[in-house]
């Protein structure tokens, strides 16, 4: 059974940093495109950052310059480093693994940024 397990969320003050991790199991991790999405209360889930199997990266405009996505295929893990956090970054952050029509989601990790 495919599992994506996020970790690293928490409460942080504005201007602080967090590093989120997502460990995948039961998939051939290296062939999957990986992404981080987030969903704030009352809002739609949105893409934060994505990294393809070949390493191409894109970011949402709202986090450009503050976020870094990376992957370690040897560890089946994708990371999201978030710096200069803002209260509007408060959301549940979800990891996603995508290959063709297959999409798997993690359970999410809460990030709360206090002002």
N, C-alpha and C positions, 0 to 999 in steps of 0.2 A: 504494500500500500504506500502510495506516494505521500511523503510528509515534507512540509516546509515549516520550519520552526524559527520564528523570529525572537530576537532578544536584544536587550540594550536600551529599551525605552525607559522612560522615567520622568521625574519632575526636574526641570532645570530653569534657572533664571535667564531672562532675556540677555542675549549676548554670549551665552554659554554654548557648549558643544555636546554632541552625543554621537556615538558610533553604533549604528544598528547592524545586527548580523542576522543572516538567514541561512540556516543549515538545511540542505536538501538530502533526502534519502529516497532510495528506490527509483531514481531516474538516472539516465546517462547525462549527468549534469553539464558536461562540456558542450553538448549539442543544443542545449536550451538557451533561449534568450531569457534574461532575467530582468526583473523590473521591481521598483518600489512605487507603490501607490499610497495615497493617504485619503482619509475621509474624516472631515470635521463634522461636528454635530449639525444636523440640518442641511448638510451640503452633499453634493455628489462626490463619489470617489474620483480622484484625479491622479494622473500620472505625475510622479515626482522625478524619477530618473530611470533610465533603462540602459542596459548593456547587452549587446548581442553576443552570440557565441564566438564571433570573430573579434570582439572587443570594441566595436563601435559604440559610442556613447551619446546619449542626448539627455537634456535636462529641461524641466519646466522653467519657463521664464522667471517664475517666482523664486526659484532656488539657485539660479545660475550665479556662479561666483561664491556660493556659500555651501554647496553640496558636492560631494565626490562619491561616485559609485565605483566599485571595483569588485572583482571576483577572483576567487582562488579555486581553480578547478581541481587541484589536488585535495582540497578540503571540502569540496562540494558546497562552498559557501559564497554568498554575495554580501557585500557590505555597503552601508550608506553612512558616510561621514557628513554630519551637518554642523556647520559653524555659524557663528553670529545669529543664533536662533532668535526668532521673534514670536511674540504671542500668537500671531496668525499661523505659525507652524504647528500649533496645537491640533492634534488629530490622532486617530489610530492609523498606524503605518502598517501596510500589508506588503508582503513579498509575493511575487508572482513568477511562475516559470511557464514559458510559452514555447511550444514547438508545433508548427503546423496548426491544426485545429485544437490541439490539446492545451489547456490552460489549467494550471494548478495554483491554488492560493493558500497562503498561510493563515493562521488564526488572528494575526495582528498583534501589534504591541503599541501601547499607549505612550504618546509623547505629549507632555504638558509643559508649556513654557509660560512662566509667570513674569509679569511685568514689574 
